[in-house]
Amino acid sequence: MKVQHAQERSLLKEQQDREIDQTKEQRALKMKRRKIERSVKSLCLKEECDREKEYRRRLKHDAKENKSPTEPIIVASALV
C-alpha cells in the first residue's frame, strides 16, 4: 500500500513538474515575442526619426539655395 501511494505521489510530482516546465516555456516564448516586438517597434521609430531628420536637412539645404522643397520628398514623407 505504501509503495502504491509513493508511486502515485511520484507520478503526480512528475505531472506537476511537466506542467511547470510547459508554463515556463510558454512564458519564455511570450517574453521572446514581446522582446522582438519591442525591437521591431524601436527600429521603426528609429527609421522614422532618420527620415524626418533627412527631410529637415533637405528643407534646410533647399532654403539656403532659395528653392522650394522638391515634390517627391513631400509626397514620400506624406506616404509614410
C-alpha positions in Angstrom: 0.0 0.0 0.0 2.8 2.4 0.9 4.6 1.6 -2.3 1.5 2.3 -4.4 1.0 5.5 -2.5 4.6 6.5 -3.1 4.2 5.7 -6.8 1.1 7.8 -7.1 2.9 10.8 -5.4 5.8 10.3 -7.7 3.5 10.3 -10.8 1.7 13.4 -9.5 5.0 15.1 -8.9 6.2 14.3 -12.4 3.0 15.6 -13.9 3.2 18.8 -11.9 6.9 19.2 -13.0 5.8 18.8 -16.7 3.1 21.4 -16.2 5.5 23.8 -14.6 8.0 23.3 -17.4 5.3 23.9 -20.0 4.3 27.1 -18.3 7.9 28.3 -18.1 8.4 27.5 -21.8 5.2 29.4 -22.8 6.2 32.3 -20.7 9.7 32.3 -22.2 8.2 32.3 -25.7 5.8 35.1 -24.8 8.7 37.2 -23.4 10.8 36.4 -26.5 7.9 37.5 -28.8 7.5 40.7 -26.8 11.2 41.4 -27.0 11.1 41.0 -30.8 8.0 43.3 -31.0 9.8 45.9 -29.0 12.9 45.6 -31.2 10.8 46.0 -34.3 8.9 49.0 -32.9 12.2 50.6 -31.8 13.7 50.0 -35.3 10.6 51.5 -37.0 10.7 54.6 -34.7 14.5 55.0 -35.5 13.8 54.7 -39.2 11.0 57.3 -39.0 13.2 59.6 -37.0 16.0 59.2 -39.6 13.5 60.0 -42.4 12.4 63.1 -40.5 16.0 64.2 -40.0 16.7 63.8 -43.7 13.6 65.7 -44.6 14.5 68.6 -42.3 18.1 68.5 -43.6 16.8 68.8 -47.2 14.4 71.6 -46.3 17.3 73.5 -44.7 19.5 72.9 -47.7 16.8 74.0 -50.1 16.1 77.1 -48.0 19.8 78.0 -48.2 19.5 77.8 -52.0 16.2 79.6 -52.0 14.4 76.7 -53.6 11.1 75.3 -52.7 11.1 71.7 -51.3 11.0 69.2 -54.1 7.7 67.5 -54.5 8.9 63.9 -54.4 10.2 64.5 -50.8 6.9 65.9 -49.7 5.0 63.1 -51.4 7.3 60.5 -49.9 7.0 61.9 -46.4 3.2 62.1 -46.8 3.1 58.4 -47.7 5.0 57.4 -44.6 
